[in-house]
Amino acid sequence: VYSLAVSLILIAAFFQVADGVQAIVLGALRGINDVRMPMFLTLCAYWVIGVPAAVLFAFYFDLGVKGLWYGLSAGLGFSALFLCSRLAPYLRGRVGKLRHLTKERSPATSCPCRGRACLYPCEYGREHH
């Protein structure tokens, strides 16, 4: 039992890393209102890759419970990979555009007063506009 538990903990370590990555990336995609395609990607990763791989490893290759964990870990790993590939264009394209837009903003639109006289020091160091 001890040796089985140790081997399962090693598999679970990868499982936890993949689960953490996919959860964070899925949350980031939800934050930018990209929800439909990530749903299909995770559905495919779990039901098309993870569950068949778990059944294949557990019963065809006769790995038992370790095979189930290998398959489920593979599903989570592919989910993390698919979701990261979905998030990457947003990070490359949109972050660059956001940096470009913030450089072009005028002090009147970036200050909380929106151009009216105020007492807030804006990011350009002026007391009012």
C-alpha positions in Angstrom: 0.0 0.0 0.0 2.8 2.4 0.9 4.6 2.0 -2.5 1.3 2.5 -4.3 0.6 5.6 -2.3 4.0 7.0 -3.1 3.7 6.4 -6.8 0.2 8.0 -6.8 1.4 11.0 -5.0 4.1 11.6 -7.7 1.4 11.3 -10.4 -0.9 13.7 -8.3 2.0 16.2 -8.2 1.8 16.6 -11.9 -2.0 16.5 -11.8 -2.0 19.4 -9.3 0.4 21.5 -11.4 -1.6 21.0 -14.6 -4.9 21.6 -12.7 -3.5 24.9 -11.3 -2.3 26.1 -14.7 -5.6 25.3 -16.4 -7.6 26.8 -13.6 -5.7 30.1 -13.7 -5.7 30.3 -17.5 -9.4 29.5 -17.6 -10.1 32.3 -15.1 -8.0 34.7 -17.2 -10.0 33.8 -20.3 -13.2 34.2 -18.4 -12.0 37.6 -17.3 -11.7 38.7 -20.9 -15.1 37.2 -21.8 -13.7 34.3 -23.8 -15.9 31.5 -22.5 -17.3 29.5 -25.3 -14.2 28.1 -27.0 -12.4 27.3 -23.6 -15.5 25.3 -22.7 -15.2 23.2 -25.8 -11.4 22.9 -25.3 -11.8 21.6 -21.7 -14.7 19.3 -22.8 -12.5 17.8 -25.5 -9.5 17.5 -23.2 -11.4 15.7 -20.5 -13.8 13.6 -22.4 -12.0 13.0 -25.7 -8.4 12.7 -24.3 -8.6 12.2 -20.5 -11.3 9.6 -20.0 -10.3 7.4 -22.9 -6.6 7.6 -21.9 -7.6 6.7 -18.3 -9.5 3.7 -19.5 -6.8 2.7 -22.0 -4.0 2.9 -19.3 -6.0 1.3 -16.5 -7.6 -1.6 -18.4 -5.7 -2.1 -21.7 -2.2 -1.6 -20.3 -3.3 -3.1 -17.0 -1.9 -0.3 -14.9 -4.9 -0.2 -12.6 -5.5 2.9 -10.4 -2.2 4.4 -11.6 -3.5 4.2 -15.2 -6.6 6.1 -14.2 -4.5 8.9 -12.7 -2.2 8.9 -15.8 -5.2 9.3 -18.0 -6.8 12.0 -15.9 -3.5 13.8 -15.7 -3.1 13.7 -19.4 -6.6 15.2 -19.8 -5.7 18.1 -17.4 -2.3 18.5 -19.1 -3.9 18.8 -22.5 -6.5 21.2 -21.1 -3.8 23.4 -19.7 -1.9 23.3 -23.1 -5.0 24.1 -25.1 -6.0 26.9 -22.8 -2.5 28.4 -22.8 -2.5 28.3 -26.6 -5.9 30.1 -26.5 -4.7 32.8 -24.1 -1.3 33.5 -25.8 -2.6 35.6 -28.7 -4.6 37.7 -26.2 -1.4 38.3 -24.2 0.7 39.1 -27.3 -1.7 41.3 -29.1 -3.9 42.9 -26.5 -1.2 43.8 -24.0 0.8 45.5 -26.8 -2.4 47.4 -27.8 -3.1 48.4 -24.2 0.4 49.8 -23.7 0.0 51.7 -27.0 -3.4 53.1 -25.9 -2.2 54.2 -22.5 0.7 56.2 -24.0 -1.7 58.1 -26.3 -4.2 59.0 -23.6 -4.4 62.7 -22.8 -4.0 63.9 -19.2 -7.7 65.1 -19.3 -9.0 61.6 -20.0 -6.6 59.8 -17.6 -7.2 62.0 -14.6 -10.3 61.1 -12.4 -11.6 64.7 -12.9 -12.0 64.0 -16.7 -10.8 67.5 -17.6 -12.5 69.5 -14.9 -10.5 71.4 -12.3 -9.5 69.0 -9.6 -7.1 68.6 -6.7 -5.9 65.2 -7.6 -2.4 65.0 -8.9 -2.6 63.2 -12.2 0.0 60.9 -13.5 1.7 63.8 -15.3 2.3 65.7 -12.1 -0.2 68.5 -12.6 -2.6 69.7 -9.9 -5.4 70.5 -12.2 -6.1 70.8 -16.0 
